[in-house]
Amino acid sequence: FPLKMLWLVLLTFPCLGGSTPVTQEPAPGPELVGIIGGCPVSARRFPWQVSLRFYSRKSHRWEHMCGGSHIHPQWVLTAAHCACAFKVQVGQLRLYEEDRLTKVVQIIRHPKYNESLSVLGGGDIALLRLEGAVKLSESVYPVSLPDASLTVSSKKICWVTGWGDIRPLPWPFHLQEVKVKVMRNKDCDHTYRFAFPSKHIHQFIKDDMLCAGSSNYGPCPGDSGGPLVCTWVQVGVVSWDNVCSHCSLPAVYTRVMSVTRGHVTKETPLLQSSLLVPPPGLSLFQPHHPTSSVSTPGSCSRSLLLPLASLPSCP
């Protein structure tokens, strides 16, 4: 393999809230592969897939920046590093076709998430409350969430979906899916420490993380926040990887089982006062500062590439 820079995938371009009407995307050209090693999703196969949008002052439209999953008529699950003030699109196979965007009115990140540590610190998961309940249909339906006691066995086959980038080709317009195999955390951590011995990181893969995928199969930039689903139950949220699964390193997901505990009655007063509460079984995350949980225009990123360093060739 040639020498490459390994980059951890997060989010980079500024994302600012806005109220300008959505502009129509030009008709896409030929179908292109999206998630690396993936194929186009058939209609109604993954009705919980969500596109997170930010308003681009350069293109004057709401552009796709991350994925997410519909877990309730008024709630979306995504990665904490994707969470900023934006809108979402549900029930769409091809990006920008007949957009009907819904505003995000509340953002709740996991309290463990530390922006200074970024995804390496864990807790890369967040909840988004929508302005109103979305009407459910065959193309818009919540994904099932796992019980906290669920264990995902090594080598289990799961699916990850998204509209993410595949370099050097343009982003696909059609939602992509790819089948990936789960890896034991211990083996995944060893793989990353072997690949980057100079980083002196004691533990790459934390207990609230899950690894899946391999070379040529997995998520790319733009897929962050999207769901990892095993037998129609969401077990992971796309968190970070090594740029589209180069070097045979697996992608890393936030382990959903680590946060599905408790009941609605145990949620924060802020959420109990909501007109529509999230489903039982999902433990929402009490924000560090309650006032910061309300979405306001601000910056977040879309392909924040966090360099590990000048790295050796792939092992």
C-alpha positions in Angstrom: 0.0 0.0 0.0 1.3 3.6 -0.7 1.9 5.9 2.2 -1.3 7.6 3.4 -2.4 10.0 6.0 -5.0 8.4 8.3 -7.8 10.7 9.3 -10.5 10.1 11.8 -13.9 11.0 10.3 -16.0 13.6 12.1 -17.5 16.7 10.7 -15.6 20.0 9.2 -17.3 22.6 7.1 -19.3 25.3 9.0 -22.9 24.5 9.5 -25.2 27.5 10.2 -28.9 27.5 10.8 -31.0 29.6 8.4 -34.5 30.1 7.0 -33.9 30.4 3.3 -36.2 28.1 1.3 -34.8 24.9 0.0 -33.5 25.0 -3.5 -34.1 22.0 -5.8 -31.1 19.8 -6.5 -30.4 19.3 -10.3 -31.3 15.9 -11.6 -28.5 13.5 -10.7 -26.6 11.6 -13.3 -25.7 7.9 -13.4 -26.0 5.9 -10.2 -22.7 5.9 -8.2 -21.6 3.7 -5.3 -22.0 5.6 -2.0 -21.0 3.7 1.1 -17.8 1.9 0.0 -18.6 -1.6 -1.1 -22.3 -0.9 -1.0 -25.3 -1.0 -3.3 -28.4 1.1 -3.7 -31.2 0.5 -1.2 -34.6 -0.7 -2.4 -37.7 1.3 -1.5 -38.9 0.9 2.1 -36.0 -1.3 3.2 -34.7 1.2 5.7 -37.6 3.6 6.4 -35.8 5.0 9.5 -32.9 6.5 7.6 -32.6 10.3 8.1 -30.6 13.0 6.3 -29.3 15.8 8.5 -29.0 19.1 6.7 -27.1 22.4 7.3 -27.7 25.6 5.4 -24.8 26.5 3.1 -24.4 30.2 2.4 -22.2 29.2 -0.5 -24.7 27.1 -2.4 -27.8 28.8 -0.8 -29.4 25.5 0.0 -29.8 22.9 2.8 -27.0 20.3 2.2 -26.6 16.8 3.5 -24.0 16.6 6.2 -24.7 13.5 8.3 -27.0 10.5 8.7 -29.4 9.7 11.5 -32.1 7.3 12.4 -35.8 7.8 13.2 -36.5 6.3 16.6 -39.9 8.0 17.4 -42.3 10.4 15.4 -40.5 13.4 17.0 -37.0 12.1 17.8 -33.9 11.3 15.7 -30.8 9.5 16.9 -27.4 10.6 15.5 -23.7 11.2 16.5 -22.9 14.0 19.0 -20.3 15.3 16.6 -23.0 15.8 14.0 -25.3 17.8 16.3 -25.8 21.5 15.6 -28.7 23.7 14.5 -30.2 22.3 11.3 -33.1 20.5 9.7 -33.8 16.9 8.8 -35.3 15.0 5.9 -37.0 11.7 6.5 -38.3 9.0 4.1 -36.0 9.8 1.2 -34.1 7.4 -1.0 -32.5 9.9 -3.3 -31.1 13.1 -1.8 -32.8 16.4 -2.6 -35.8 14.8 -4.4 -39.0 16.5 -3.2 -37.4 17.8 0.0 -39.8 18.4 2.9 -37.5 19.4 5.7 -38.4 19.4 9.4 -36.7 21.8 11.9 -34.7 20.6 14.8 -35.7 22.4 18.0 -33.7 20.6 20.7 -30.3 18.9 20.7 -29.2 16.6 23.6 -25.7 15.2 23.5 -24.5 12.5 25.8 -22.8 14.0 28.9 -19.7 11.9 28.3 -19.1 13.5 24.9 -16.1 15.9 25.2 -15.5 18.2 22.3 -11.9 18.6 23.1 -11.4 14.8 22.9 -13.8 14.5 20.0 -14.9 11.0 19.1 -11.9 9.3 20.7 -13.3 10.2 24.1 -16.6 8.2 23.6 -20.1 9.3 24.2 -20.5 10.2 20.5 -24.3 10.0 20.4 -27.1 12.6 20.5 -30.8 13.0 20.3 -32.6 15.6 18.2 -36.2 16.6 18.9 -38.1 17.7 15.9 -40.5 20.7 15.7 -43.4 18.4 15.2 -44.3 14.7 15.0 -43.6 13.2 11.6 -46.4 11.2 10.0 -45.4 7.6 9.8 -45.8 5.5 6.6 -44.2 2.7 4.7 -41.3 4.9 3.9 -41.1 6.7 7.3 -40.9 4.4 10.3 -38.9 4.2 13.5 -36.1 1.6 13.9 -36.3 -0.7 16.9 -33.9 0.0 19.8 -32.1 -2.8 21.7 -32.5 -3.6 25.3 -29.5 -2.6 27.5 -28.8 -6.3 28.1 -28.4 -7.1 24.4 -25.0 -8.4 23.3 -23.8 -8.4 19.8 -21.7 -11.4 19.0 -18.4 -11.3 17.1 -18.8 -12.0 13.4 -22.5 -11.1 13.5 -23.6 -9.7 10.1 -25.2 -6.2 10.2 -26.0 -3.4 7.8 -24.9 0.2 7.6 -26.6 2.8 5.4 -25.9 6.3 4.2 -25.4 8.8 1.4 -21.7 9.3 2.2 -18.8 10.2 0.1 -16.6 7.8 -1.8 -13.4 9.4 -3.1 -12.6 10.4 -5.7 -16.2 10.0 -7.1 -19.0 12.5 -6.3 -21.4 11.7 -3.5 -24.2 9.4 -4.5 -27.8 10.6 -4.6 -29.3 7.2 -3.9 -29.1 5.8 -0.4 -26.6 3.0 -0.1 -26.3 -0.1 2.1 -23.5 -2.4 2.9 -23.2 -5.6 4.9 -20.5 -5.6 7.6 -19.3 -8.0 10.1 -19.0 -7.1 13.8 -15.5 -7.4 15.4 -14.6 -7.9 19.1 -13.6 -4.7 20.8 -10.4 -6.3 22.1 -9.4 -7.3 18.5 -10.4 -4.0 17.1 -8.4 -2.0 19.7 -5.4 -4.2 19.0 -5.7 -3.5 15.3 -5.7 0.2 15.8 -2.9 0.2 18.3 -0.8 -1.9 15.9 -1.5 0.5 13.1 -0.6 3.6 15.1 2.0 2.7 17.7 3.4 6.2 17.8 0.1 7.7 19.1 0.6 6.2 22.6 -3.1 5.9 23.1 -3.8 3.4 25.8 -7.2 2.4 24.5 -8.6 3.4 21.1 -11.9 1.4 21.4 -13.8 2.3 24.5 -16.5 0.2 26.2 -19.3 2.3 24.6 -17.9 1.7 21.1 -18.5 -1.2 18.6 -16.4 -2.1 15.6 -17.6 -3.5 12.3 -16.4 -3.7 8.7 -13.1 -4.2 7.0 -11.2 -3.1 3.9 -13.5 -2.0 1.1 -16.7 -2.3 3.2 -18.0 0.4 5.5 -19.0 4.1 5.9 -17.4 7.2 4.5 -17.5 10.9 5.3 -21.1 12.0 5.3 -22.3 8.7 6.8 -21.5 9.8 10.3 -24.5 9.6 12.7 -26.2 6.9 10.6 -27.5 3.6 11.9 -25.8 0.2 12.2 -28.6 -2.3 12.2 -28.6 -6.0 13.0 -31.8 -7.9 12.2 -33.7 -4.7 12.2 -32.5 -3.5 15.6 -30.1 -0.5 15.7 -27.0 -1.5 17.7 -24.7 1.3 16.6 -24.3 4.9 15.4 -21.6 5.7 12.8 -18.9 7.5 14.8 -15.5 7.4 13.1 -13.3 5.4 10.8 -10.1 5.5 8.8 -11.5 7.3 5.6 -13.7 4.7 4.0 -12.1 1.6 5.4 -8.6 1.9 4.0 -5.8 -0.1 5.5 -8.2 -2.9 6.4 -9.2 -1.1 9.6 -12.8 -1.4 10.8 -15.2 1.5 11.3 -16.1 2.5 14.8 -19.7 3.0 16.1 -21.2 4.2 19.3 -22.7 1.2 21.0 -26.4 2.0 21.3 -26.9 -0.7 24.0 -24.8 1.5 26.4 -27.4 4.2 26.4 -30.7 2.2 26.2 -31.5 2.0 29.9 -34.1 3.5 32.2 -37.6 4.7 31.3 -39.2 8.0 30.4 -40.1 8.6 34.1 -36.4 8.8 34.8 -35.7 11.5 32.2 -34.7 15.0 32.9 -37.4 17.6 33.9 -36.7 19.4 30.6 -37.8 16.3 28.6 -40.7 15.5 31.0 -42.1 18.9 30.2 -42.1 18.1 26.4 -45.5 17.6 24.8 -44.2 14.4 23.2 -41.7 12.3 25.0 -39.3 9.7 23.5 -40.1 6.0 23.6 -39.7 3.9 26.8 -36.4 2.1 27.0 -34.3 4.9 25.7 -32.3 6.8 28.3 -31.9 10.4 27.2 -28.8 12.3 28.1 -28.9 15.1 30.6 -27.0 18.0 29.0 -24.1 19.6 30.8 -25.9 22.9 30.6 -29.7 22.7 30.2 -29.9 25.9 28.2 -27.4 24.6 25.7 -29.7 21.7 24.8 -31.9 24.0 22.8 -30.8 24.2 19.3 -29.5 27.6 18.2 -27.6 28.7 15.1 -24.0 27.8 15.5 -21.2 25.9 13.9 -20.5 22.2 13.6 -18.9 20.3 10.9 -19.4 18.0 7.9 -16.2 16.2 7.3 -14.0 17.4 10.1 -10.9 15.5 9.4 -8.8 15.0 12.5 -5.3 14.0 11.6 -3.6 11.4 13.7 -0.2 12.2 12.2 2.0 11.2 9.3 1.4 7.5 9.4 3.2 4.5 8.1 1.8 2.5 5.2 -1.2 0.3 5.9 -0.2 -2.9 7.8 
